[in-house]
Amino acid sequence: MSVSQSPSSSSEDSGPIATAQQSVERSGRSGDGIISMSPGLAPVTSRHWRDVFWLGIFVMHLILLGLVLGVLGLNRFRKQDRLNIDKYTAGFLENQAGLTEDYWPLYAVAGGVGTVIGWTWLLLLGSRATQMMKLSVHILTTYLAVISVLCFWGEQVFWGVAFAIGAGLQFLYVISVMDRLNFTMLVLQKAVKMVWNLPEVMRVACAFMIVMLLWLSLWSFGAAGVVASSMGDGGRWWLLVVFSVSLFWTGAVLCNTVHVIVSGMVFLVLIHGGREAVSMPPNPLLKSLRYAVTTSLGSICYGSLFTAAIRTLRWEIRGFRSKIGNNECLLCCVDFLFHLVETLVRFFNKYAYVQIAVYGKSFNHSARDAWELFQSTGVEALIAYDCSGAVLLMGTVMGGLITGTCAGVWMRIKYPDRVIMVGSTAMLMGMILVGLAMVVVESAVTSIYICYAVDPLLIHRWDADFFNQMSETLHQRLQHRSARAREVLTHSRLDDQIQESTGA
């Protein structure tokens, strides 16, 4: 039972509501209240390894990077140039050098602060999560602006400009999506309600935060060795950039592994009508965990390379596009970028992880199927209106900024010439740790949309009021799109008539 209307057809705008209501009526007549699921909706039981090449690349990168981090950290641990590496960097030598243990405790502070923020967010998930998300939306611009001023005050012009641009983009984005925040907060509240009733997924997030901390202990050991090395600032920065890209990929893989585990769990709960349902398979969390860290891990590694960057670019372009106005030249350029990013989203989107969790498909296959499902049912219009992913990202960035600020303040007191170097990498550590807490809610959001597109009855049975609000919002968005399509078509015809009359 799926929603069957095109987003471009105004005559079928009421399709989602009508189809869902018919499904509810049929279920009501069935007597026992149990949904008769179609075979295509049921999760598969046999799995095959997918995207093995990317899994191999990721594992090899971890091994090689771990060796490099260990060597660089050990070279400056308790003794300068313990492994006699400085002779290979003679062209980049400076007079100043330190020891690994001078900077490693600062990274320990960053890891501790990030972990505390992440665990605090998980603890407040049921009672204060909405207030925390609203706070992150409204205070992030101010926080970025304050850090920009502090960077200018510390004569760090480049970083001052970078944070000022970030504050400006954040402000413009929030202004552009202000009308969507009410619906976004509603979706987030329901997602929180779902995961709060699944305490096992909270434990999964905490466990993966511990795994991340273990890797960060090695990563920060090597990063502290780089900061303490006798190389010039240029060499240090290049190495830290390479290490940061690796850390971002590793963190994204862990976050998306949690995403797959939680998505699989939430999907099963919605299908079977509750975690206590008789039809619920035994040990669903363990099965999701096993699939995520074995057969589906290659797909997770592959998707983690691209999805975050493409999603962020898509949010910014959508927000900017809605505020352009009648500037035809600028609108044409932005439309070109918009359609390019939309094409990429077809193959790299976060909804692929739900398909990976449930069906065990490859990443590109999952992303394409999920996007085609949304476009064929019109639910893509609802997803485009929702900003829950951006709001959660704001909370993640806010946690990272707090972590980086704490490390930077201590660094300012002890080693003023290394504030930006340590503060920026500490901020990345904080973002990853807080992101592991945020991802449980994002997983519930993606699963809710997938289930709504596949069978609206699943959402109706779980929360009828929420189903009605989703259906009403979808109806409004489809009407809005139809009106815009008619307006564009009318404008195009008028231009053609004007050109014809002028030519005549």
C-alpha positions, 0 to 999 in steps of 0.5 A: 500500500503505497502513496501513488501520486505525482508531485507535478499533478495538481489534480492528484494533490489529495492522493497521500491523504486519500490513500492512507485513509483507505488503508486505515479503513481496510485495516479497521475492517480486518478485525484483528488490527494486524497489518498485512504486509506486502512481500516487498516490505518485509526485510530480507533474511539472507545477506551478501557482502556489498561494496567490498572494495570500499571496505578494503580501502577503509580498513587499509587506510585505518591500518596505515594511518594508525602506524603513521600516527603511532610513529609520529606520536612516539617520536616526540614522546618524553624525548625529542626525535626519539626515532630520528625522524627529523633528518627526513624533514631537514628542509622544514626545520624550526628552532622550536619543538616540543614533546607529545605529552605537552599537547596530548592532555589538551586533546584529552580535554577535547575528548572529555568535553565532547563525550560529556556533551554527547552523553548529556544530550542523550540523557536529556533526549526525552525531556529537553531535546527540543529546547536544546535543538532550538537553542542550537539553531538560534545561538549558533550564529552568535557563537560563530560571530563571537569566535570570529571576533576573538580570532581577529583579536588574536590576529588570526585574520584567516580564521576570523574571516572564515568564522565570520562567513560561517556566521553569515551563512548560518544567519541567512539559512535560518532566515530562509527556513524560519517558516519550516521550523515548526514542522521540523520541530514536530518531526524531531519531537516524534523521532525523539519519542520513538528512540526514547522508547528504545533504550537499547539504541541509546546504549548502542550510541554510547558504545560507539562513542567509547569506540570512537574515544579509543580511536581518538586516543591514538589519533590525538597521540599522533596529532600531538606529535605533529604539533610538537614536531620541529617541522614548520607550520606549513608542514604541520598544517598539511599533516593535520589536514590529512589526519583530519580528513581521515578522522572525518571519514572514520567518524562518519563511518561510525555515525552511519553504522549507528544510523544503520543499526537504529534505522533497522530497529525503528523500521522493524518497530513500525512494521510490527506495531511495537517492540513488544509485538508477537510478530517481532523477530527475536534479538532485532538489535543484535541482528541489525548490529551484525549486519551493520558491521559485516555485510553492510559495512562496505556500503557504509564506508562508501556512502560516508565519503560523500553524503555529509558534504552533499547534504550540507551543500544541498541545504545551503543552495535550497535556502539561498535559492528561496531568497533570490527573488527575481534576479534572473541571472543569479537564479539561472546560476543557482538553478544549475548548481541546484540541479547538479546537487539534486542529481548527486543526491539521487545517488548519495542520500542518508535514506540509503542507510534505511534500505541498507539496514532493511534490505542489505543492498549496495549503497548506490542501489539503496540511495537510488531506490529510496529517492525513486520511492520518494519521487514516485509518491510525492513524499520528496516534497515533504522531505524538501520542506523538512530541515531536521537534518540541518537542525541536528547538524547545527547541534553537532557544530555547536557541540564541536565549537564548545569543545574547540573553545575549551581546548583553545582557551587552555591552549591560549594560556600554555602555548599561545602560538598553537591555539588555532592548530589545536583548537580546530582539530579539537573542534572536529573531535567534539563534532564527531563525538556529539554527532554520534549522539545526534545520529540516533534521532536522525535515524528515526527521522529517516525511517519515519519518512521511508515508512510513510512513503512505503505505507502511510498506515504504518505511521497512522497506527503508530501516531494518528495525530502525527500522520494527519499533520504529515499528510496535511503538510504534504498536501499543502506542499504538493499544491504549492509545487503545482501552483509554482509549476503553473506559474512558470508555464504561464510565464513561459507562454507569455514570453513566447507570445511576446517574442512572436508578436515582436517578430511579427 
